[in-house]
Amino acid sequence: MFDVSREDIVGGPLPRVLVVLAVPLVVQNFALVAQEVVDLFWVGRLGGTAVAGVGLAAVLVGLLMVPFMMLFTGTQVVTSQRVGADDEAAARRVPFTAAALAIPLAAAVGVVVSIGAEPVVALFTDQAQVATYAVAYLTAYILALVTTSLSDTLEAGFTGWGQTRVALYVNAVAIIVNVVVDPLLILGYGPFPRLEVFGAALATGIGYGVGALFAVALVARGRDGFRLTRDAVRPHLGTAREVVAVGAPIAGQNVGRQVARLVVITVVSFAGGAAGLAAYHVGSRVATVAFVPAQGLAQAATSIVGQNLGAEHLERARRATWIGVAIAAVGLGVFGVVQWLFPEAIAHVFVPDMAGTDLAYTVAYLQILAYGYWALGAIYTVEAGFNGAGETSVSMVSTLAQYWAVRVPIAVVGVYVLTFDVTVVFWAVTLSNVAAAGWLLAYFAYTSRRGLFERAAEAQRPGAGKNTDAEEGVAAS
């Protein structure tokens, strides 16, 4: 039901193709959010300080994931473009080459985390118990770095191929295992030890380890051309360069975003203490629920745009982007209205016993976030148009401006110069989202009329500067 062929992607009704491809991704992303909600629910049983510690660790984890996001995005874009050009042999090489890069990278990052977690955490909080929880979570997350690197690169290959239902299956397996193991390791039910926040991160690593094994099994079985072959599993230097070249701007984008988040969370800690950190973490998790549909649409649109450019259907790629923007902006706008009306009830879904200052800050953040939800939907989906065209640097520049030209200055000046309370940081988040949506939509409207997709299609034609299969084989040997 949720599989579409290459012919559908390059020739079928666009709204239907977008929705059909996006539904498994939306379900998958909701499952990911459910996993995070379950983590938060069980960690919430340990108290608000534990929630604050995991919230700080989550921002640091986001920074650690930057190089892997480069590989995941590069894998999806390059795979989709090669499938669109009807070059399955070259497309098969992409996710396997990316996985060969991701696994040793994860091991190296894990070594750095084991050495530097404690001093790095100390830079962002002076509250000893918050720091203890954050370090415990980061230390246990080393296993998750390795397992997610394999699982997500293969999943990106399935998504780029248009097999979003298979990507859903891989994540569903990982998440189900994680959700089952979570309470066992966090609270120590039955014969399991009580590991608290260490157990929360360890459960994530175990879940994605099972998911990675399932992904490998699916690829070994083969599906619609995406299968294990001797040529596919040999890393190709030319393919690796292309994945990194496409994904590198995404890495720059995420570095800028995650470092800015560290600055923001430092300001939150200064202005609001543990209550502010808890509110920021809960608000971030609720926002994650809100923009799940936009993420799914964006992932689907990236594959659709990439494949249509490979097939040189330029106007169709352009229309796919605008349709995605319209659906996402309206959908998230509706979600924002609901969140503005019922912030306290939503907060209690995440942390049932939240009260006092923690609850007051969380309610304020949820209502302020709601004003900018339409903008989040627009940002994700219009960036998909640029990413599908291989212009990932646009997303990078936009994100750097969003965080460093708008969000960080408003937060820092508001708290340290104007001495406002922590709610000024919450307004900085929403105002930066609205600003980014405005300039991205304007720039896409301008560039899409002035050769954005024509240049991308030209770059995909044979002889346009890419390595041929023979050249890649020589490079790999």
C-alpha positions in Angstrom: 0.0 0.0 0.0 2.8 2.4 0.8 5.3 1.4 -1.9 5.5 3.5 -5.0 7.5 2.7 -8.1 10.0 4.9 -9.9 7.3 5.4 -12.5 4.9 6.7 -9.9 7.5 9.1 -8.5 8.4 10.6 -11.8 4.9 10.5 -13.4 2.1 9.9 -10.9 -0.1 12.4 -9.2 2.2 14.5 -6.9 -0.1 14.9 -3.9 -0.8 11.2 -3.8 2.9 10.3 -4.3 4.0 12.7 -1.5 1.4 11.4 0.9 2.0 7.7 0.1 5.8 8.1 0.5 5.4 10.3 3.6 3.0 8.2 5.6 5.5 5.4 6.5 8.1 8.1 7.3 5.6 10.0 9.5 4.6 6.8 11.3 8.3 6.0 11.7 9.1 9.5 13.1 6.1 9.3 15.4 7.5 6.0 16.6 10.9 7.7 17.2 9.1 10.4 19.1 7.2 7.8 21.1 10.5 6.3 22.0 11.7 9.7 23.3 8.5 10.3 25.2 8.8 6.9 26.8 12.4 7.7 27.8 11.2 11.0 29.3 8.3 9.3 31.1 10.5 6.8 32.8 13.3 9.3 33.5 10.6 11.5 34.9 10.0 8.9 37.6 13.5 9.9 38.9 12.5 13.5 39.4 12.9 16.9 37.7 16.7 17.0 38.1 17.1 13.8 36.1 14.9 15.3 33.4 17.2 18.4 33.4 20.3 16.2 33.2 19.0 14.2 30.2 17.9 17.4 28.6 21.5 18.8 28.7 22.9 15.5 27.5 20.4 15.4 24.6 21.8 18.7 23.3 25.3 17.3 23.5 24.2 14.1 21.7 22.9 16.3 18.9 26.4 17.7 18.5 27.9 14.2 18.5 25.5 13.1 15.7 26.5 15.9 13.3 29.0 13.9 11.2 26.5 11.0 10.9 23.8 13.3 9.7 26.2 14.3 6.9 26.4 10.6 5.9 22.7 10.0 6.2 21.6 13.0 4.1 24.3 12.4 1.5 23.2 8.7 1.3 19.6 9.6 0.7 20.2 12.3 -1.8 22.8 10.5 -3.9 20.8 7.2 -3.8 17.6 8.9 -5.0 19.4 10.7 -7.8 21.0 7.5 -9.1 17.7 5.6 -8.9 16.0 8.5 -10.8 18.7 8.2 -13.5 17.9 4.4 -13.7 21.4 3.4 -12.5 20.7 0.8 -9.9 24.2 -0.6 -9.7 25.6 2.8 -8.8 22.7 3.4 -6.4 23.3 0.1 -4.5 26.9 1.2 -3.7 25.9 4.4 -1.9 24.4 3.1 1.4 27.1 0.4 1.8 29.9 2.8 1.2 28.3 5.3 3.7 28.0 2.5 6.3 31.7 1.7 5.8 32.5 5.3 6.7 30.0 5.6 9.6 31.0 2.6 11.8 34.7 3.5 12.4 33.7 7.1 12.7 31.3 6.1 15.5 34.0 4.2 17.3 36.3 7.2 17.2 33.6 9.6 18.5 32.9 7.1 21.3 36.5 7.2 22.5 36.3 11.0 22.6 33.1 10.9 24.6 34.5 8.4 27.1 37.4 10.8 27.8 35.7 14.2 27.6 32.2 13.8 28.9 32.7 15.1 32.4 34.8 18.2 31.7 32.5 19.2 28.8 29.3 18.8 30.8 30.9 21.0 33.6 31.1 23.9 31.1 27.3 24.1 30.8 26.0 23.6 34.4 27.2 24.2 37.9 24.6 21.9 39.5 26.4 18.8 40.5 23.4 16.4 40.3 22.4 17.6 36.9 26.0 17.1 35.7 26.1 13.6 37.1 23.0 12.6 35.3 24.2 14.1 32.0 27.6 12.4 32.2 26.0 9.0 32.9 23.7 9.4 29.9 26.5 10.4 27.5 28.8 7.6 28.6 26.1 5.0 28.0 25.3 6.6 24.6 28.6 5.4 23.1 27.0 2.0 22.2 24.1 3.9 20.5 26.5 5.8 18.3 27.8 2.6 16.7 24.5 0.9 16.3 22.6 3.9 14.9 25.4 4.7 12.4 24.8 1.3 10.7 21.0 1.3 11.0 20.5 4.8 9.8 22.8 4.7 6.8 21.0 1.6 5.5 17.7 3.2 6.3 18.7 6.3 4.3 19.4 4.0 1.3 15.9 2.5 1.5 14.4 6.0 1.8 16.4 7.3 -1.2 15.2 4.3 -3.2 11.6 5.1 -2.4 11.1 2.2 -0.1 9.9 4.2 2.9 7.9 1.3 4.3 11.1 -0.8 4.7 12.7 2.2 6.5 9.6 2.2 8.8 10.1 -1.5 9.6 13.8 -1.0 10.5 13.0 1.8 12.9 9.9 0.0 14.3 12.1 -2.9 15.4 14.6 -0.7 17.0 12.0 1.4 18.8 10.0 -1.6 20.1 13.1 -3.1 21.6 14.1 0.2 23.2 10.6 0.8 24.7 10.5 -2.7 26.2 14.0 -2.5 27.7 13.7 1.2 28.9 11.8 0.6 32.2 13.8 -2.6 32.9 17.1 -0.8 32.9 16.1 2.6 34.2 14.2 1.4 37.3 15.6 -2.1 37.6 12.5 -4.3 37.3 12.9 -8.0 37.9 16.4 -9.3 37.5 17.7 -6.2 35.8 19.9 -3.7 37.7 18.6 -0.1 38.4 20.8 2.0 36.0 18.6 5.1 36.0 19.6 7.6 33.2 22.6 5.3 32.2 20.0 2.6 31.5 17.9 5.0 29.3 20.8 5.6 26.9 21.9 1.9 27.0 18.4 0.8 26.0 18.6 3.1 23.0 21.9 1.5 21.9 20.4 -2.0 22.3 17.3 -1.1 20.3 19.3 0.2 17.4 21.6 -2.7 17.5 18.7 -5.0 16.9 17.4 -2.6 14.2 20.7 -2.6 12.4 20.7 -6.4 12.3 17.2 -6.4 10.9 18.3 -3.8 8.2 21.2 -6.0 7.1 18.8 -9.0 6.9 16.4 -7.1 4.7 19.2 -6.0 2.4 20.6 -9.5 2.2 17.2 -10.7 1.1 17.0 -7.9 -1.5 14.0 -5.8 -2.5 13.2 -3.9 -5.7 16.9 -3.7 -6.8 18.3 -2.8 -3.4 20.2 -5.9 -2.4 23.6 -7.2 -1.5 26.0 -7.7 -4.4 29.8 -8.2 -4.4 30.2 -4.8 -6.1 27.8 -3.0 -3.8 29.6 -4.0 -0.6 33.0 -2.9 -1.8 33.6 0.7 -0.7 34.0 3.0 -3.6 36.1 6.1 -3.2 34.2 8.1 -5.8 30.9 7.3 -4.2 32.3 8.2 -0.7 33.5 11.6 -2.0 30.0 12.3 -3.5 28.2 11.3 -0.3 30.5 13.5 1.8 30.3 16.4 -0.7 26.5 16.4 -0.7 26.2 15.8 3.1 29.0 18.2 4.2 26.9 21.3 4.2 24.3 19.4 6.3 27.2 18.7 8.8 28.0 22.4 8.8 24.3 23.2 9.3 24.1 20.9 12.2 27.3 22.1 13.8 26.0 25.6 13.7 22.6 24.5 15.1 23.9 22.3 17.9 26.6 24.7 19.1 23.9 27.4 19.2 21.7 25.1 21.2 24.5 24.6 23.7 24.8 28.4 24.0 21.0 28.6 24.4 20.8 25.9 27.0 23.7 27.6 28.9 21.6 30.8 29.0 18.5 28.8 30.0 20.5 27.2 32.9 21.7 30.6 34.0 18.3 32.3 33.8 16.0 29.4 34.9 18.1 26.9 36.7 16.9 23.2 36.8 13.3 24.3 36.3 14.3 26.2 33.1 16.3 23.2 31.8 13.4 20.8 32.5 10.9 23.2 30.7 13.3 23.5 27.7 13.6 19.7 27.5 9.9 19.0 27.7 9.1 21.8 25.2 11.7 20.4 22.8 10.2 17.0 23.0 6.7 18.3 22.4 7.9 20.3 19.5 9.4 17.1 18.1 6.0 15.5 18.2 4.6 18.6 16.4 7.0 18.6 13.4 7.1 14.8 12.8 4.7 15.1 9.9 6.8 17.9 8.4 9.9 15.8 8.7 8.2 12.8 7.0 7.0 15.1 4.2 10.4 16.6 3.8 12.1 13.2 3.6 9.6 12.1 1.0 9.9 15.3 -1.0 13.7 15.0 -1.0 13.5 11.6 -2.7 10.8 12.8 -5.1 12.8 15.9 -6.1 16.0 13.9 -6.5 14.4 11.2 -8.6 12.5 13.7 -10.8 15.7 15.7 -11.4 17.5 12.5 -12.3 14.7 11.9 -14.8 14.8 15.6 -15.9 11.2 16.4 -14.8 12.1 19.9 -13.6 8.7 21.5 -13.2 7.5 18.4 -11.3 10.3 18.7 -8.8 9.4 22.3 -8.3 5.7 21.6 -7.7 6.5 18.7 -5.3 8.3 21.2 -3.1 5.5 23.8 -3.0 2.9 21.1 -2.3 4.9 19.8 0.6 5.3 23.3 2.0 1.6 23.9 1.9 0.6 20.6 3.6 3.2 21.0 6.3 2.6 24.6 7.2 -1.2 24.1 7.5 -0.9 20.9 9.4 1.6 22.3 12.0 -0.5 25.5 12.3 -3.4 23.4 13.4 -1.2 21.5 15.9 0.0 24.9 17.3 -3.6 26.0 18.0 -4.2 22.8 20.1 -0.9 23.2 22.0 -1.7 26.9 22.8 -5.1 25.9 24.2 -4.0 23.0 26.4 -0.3 23.5 27.4 -0.7 22.3 31.0 -2.4 19.0 30.0 0.3 18.4 27.4 3.0 19.0 30.0 1.5 16.5 32.4 1.4 13.8 29.6 5.2 14.0 29.6 5.9 14.5 33.3 2.7 13.7 35.3 3.8 15.1 38.6 5.2 18.4 37.2 4.3 21.4 39.3 5.4 24.8 40.6 8.1 26.7 38.7 8.8 23.7 36.5 5.2 23.7 35.3 4.9 27.5 34.9 8.0 27.7 32.7 6.9 24.6 30.7 3.4 26.1 30.0 5.0 29.4 28.9 7.4 27.6 26.6 4.7 25.5 25.0 2.5 28.5 24.3 5.3 30.5 22.8 6.5 27.6 20.6 3.0 27.3 19.2 3.1 30.6 17.4 5.9 29.4 15.2 4.8 25.9 14.3 3.7 26.8 10.8 7.2 28.1 10.2 8.8 24.9 11.2 6.6 23.0 8.7 7.7 25.4 6.0 11.4 25.2 6.9 11.6 21.4 6.7 9.8 21.1 3.4 11.3 24.0 1.5 14.7 22.7 2.5 13.8 19.4 1.0 13.6 21.1 -2.4 17.1 22.5 -2.1 18.5 19.2 -0.7 16.9 17.1 -3.4 18.6 19.4 -5.9 21.9 18.8 -4.2 22.0 22.4 -2.9 22.4 21.4 0.7 24.6 24.5 1.4 21.4 26.6 1.3 20.1 24.8 4.4 23.4 25.2 6.1 23.6 29.0 5.6 19.9 29.4 6.6 20.4 27.4 9.8 23.5 29.4 10.7 21.6 32.6 10.2 18.6 31.3 12.1 20.5 30.4 15.1 23.5 32.8 15.2 21.9 36.0 13.7 18.5 35.7 15.4 18.1 33.1 18.2 21.4 33.4 20.1 21.6 37.2 20.1 18.0 37.6 21.3 18.6 35.1 24.1 21.9 36.4 25.2 21.0 40.1 25.1 17.6 39.4 26.7 19.0 37.6 29.7 22.5 39.1 30.3 21.9 42.7 29.1 18.2 43.4 29.6 17.9 41.0 32.5 14.7 39.4 31.4 13.7 36.0 32.8 14.1 32.7 30.9 11.0 33.3 28.8 12.9 35.6 26.6 14.9 32.6 25.5 11.7 30.8 24.6 10.7 33.8 22.4 14.1 33.7 20.8 13.3 30.2 19.6 10.0 31.1 18.0 11.2 34.3 16.4 14.2 32.6 14.8 11.9 29.9 13.3 9.6 32.5 11.8 12.5 34.5 10.3 14.1 31.4 8.8 10.8 30.3 7.1 10.4 33.8 5.6 13.8 34.0 4.0 13.8 30.4 2.8 10.5 30.6 1.1 11.5 33.9 -0.6 14.9 32.5 -1.8 13.3 29.2 -3.1 10.7 31.2 -5.1 13.6 33.3 -6.5 16.1 30.5 -7.4 13.5 28.0 -8.6 12.6 30.5 -11.4 16.3 31.1 -12.2 17.8 27.8 -12.9 18.0 25.9 -9.6 16.6 22.7 -10.9 18.0 23.1 -14.4 21.6 23.2 -13.0 20.9 20.2 -10.7 19.5 18.1 -13.7 22.5 19.1 -15.8 24.9 17.8 -13.0 23.2 14.4 -13.1 23.7 13.8 -16.9 26.4 11.4 -18.0 29.8 13.1 -18.4 28.9 16.1 -16.2 31.9 15.7 -14.0 30.9 12.5 -12.1 33.0 9.4 -11.9 31.9 6.6 -14.2 31.5 3.1 -12.9 34.9 2.1 -14.4 36.6 5.1 -12.8 35.0 4.3 -9.4 36.2 0.7 -9.7 39.8 1.9 -10.3 39.5 4.3 -7.4 38.4 1.6 -5.0 41.0 -0.9 -6.1 
